[in-house]
Amino acid sequence: MLKVFITVDTEVWPDAPDWPRTPIAAGRTDFARESALYLDGATGEGEFGVGYQLAMLGRHGLKACFFVEPLAAARIGRAPLEKVVDQVQRAGHEVQLHLHTEWLGDLQDAALPGRHRQFMHQFSVDQQAALIGSGAARLARAGAAPVCAFRAGSFGANADTLRALAACGLAFDSSYNPTCLHPDFLRAPVLEQPARVHGVWEFPVSSFGDYPRHRRHAQLCACSFAEMRAALMAAWEARWYSFVIVLHSFELLRGRSPPHTPAPDWRVIGRFESLCRLLDAERGKFATTLFRELDPALVPALPRAPALRGSIARTLLRAAQQHWPHRNS
């Protein structure tokens, strides 16, 4: 069976002008709106964030990896972080480490770099190791089980990230996204399947060709359900080892930034629900999997896999559907 990793980048962004170039005002302590929006997915029509995602996964007996960002807790408080860690683990899923280094400008931690940079690859290997160690410790203090996997914010990793992860004892990374690679990150040939590099297993985000000389990664807001289903079936037919799907804790919402009013994005919600139904119905082909369930010593050495090809017809249909007001696509 094809191992399917449903990965949910779980993070909070502040409503602050010029952030992160300008740190959040020192006296500000209320981040209730951001927590409700980015973690709970609160809208006038209900909540469509982590709790909703967990309920839908549970309804279909699926497993997911929540890559949780802990640096924000230094400003917004530990309670939202502790809540999401408890929600995820209580539901039988896993919490793994996600870092957005934009928060560094708001932290006062002498052990970490003192100013923000957007990407992990902008830090030295020693600095990256310090960030990873600090992030893992912050998750542990919030109640998370020991982490074994990592994803860099905005997929902004490089080869030094893998070296830093190995130094910190983490076995898996899933920062490699072939649609947005740093030049120093396994750029050629394109990685389609897991590979052991610098002592760490890299599990690339899955992608497919949606039109000539262009790749689209497997993210719910980026591709239609028809494209996701076709890519999953093609990966199974090609006997791939794994298929990594990306989602965010807030991805099922639109209108997140002021002055807009947050509302459910019914098109993406439909894609998520359709994906859950598919993975539930096709258990003979697909097995949702957690990183903690893998033994690094037993992941097989995999031959280079061919890229997945999409369909121009599905691409055009998705482009058209972006302007249609119905609830599933």
C-alpha positions, 0 to 999 in steps of 0.5 A: 500500500501507498503510505499517505502522510496528511501533514497539517502546518499548525501556526499563528500569524499576528495582526500587526503592521509591518510584522515581522520587520517591526516587532509586535508592540511591547505592551500587547498581550491579547492575541485571542483573535489570532488564536481563534482564527488560525488554530480554531478556524472561527467564523460566523458559520462555525469553526473549521480549524484544528478541531474540525479537521480532527473530527473529520479525520476521526470520522473516517479513521484516518491519521495525520501529522500536525507540524506545530509551530511553538515559537509564537507562544513566546508572544501569544502565550502558552495556552493556545499551544498547549491546547492544540497539542492536547487536541491533536494527541488526545485524538490519536494523531502526532505533533511534530516540529514546525518553525517560523523564524519570523518570530525571532524578532519578538523573542528575548532568548539569548540562546537564539539568534536575536533578529528574525529572518524569514527562512531557516536556510539564512542561518548557520548550521549551528544556529539551525541546531539551536533553533530546532533544539529550542523548538523541540523543548518548547513543544515538550513543555507544552505536553508534546511527545518527543518529536522525530520529524520537522518541517521548516516554515515556508519550506525554507530549508537547505542542506544544513537543516538536515545536518542540524536535524541529525545533530539534534537526533531527529530522523525525518524531515519534510521541508523539501517542496520541489515547487520552491527549493533553495539552491542548496537543497537537493535541487537536482535531480528532483526528489520524488520519494524519500531519500536518506541525506546527511543522516536524515530521511527526507520525505518530499512534499508530493507534486505532479506536472499540471502543465508543461514544465510546471509542477504543482505540489499536493496542497488542498488549496492549490489543486482540485480534488480530481487532481489530488485523486489522480495523483494519489492513484498514479503514485499507487500504480507506480508503486511509490513508497509515500505520498505527502499532502500539505494542509494548514490549520487555517486553510479551510478559511478565506478572508483571514486578514483585516478588514475582511471577515473570516468565512468558510472556504467551502471549495477547500472544505469540499476538497478536504472532505472528499479526500477523507472519503477517498482515503477511507474507501480505498484502504486497499491502496492507501494507508495514512501513516505517522512519522513516529510509526516509521523505523528509520532503519527499515525505510527502504533504499528507494530507486529514483521515481518518475515524476507524476504527470497531471492532465491539462484538462484537469488543470483547466477545469480547476482554473475554471472552478476557482470562479464557480460558487459551488461547494466542492471541486 
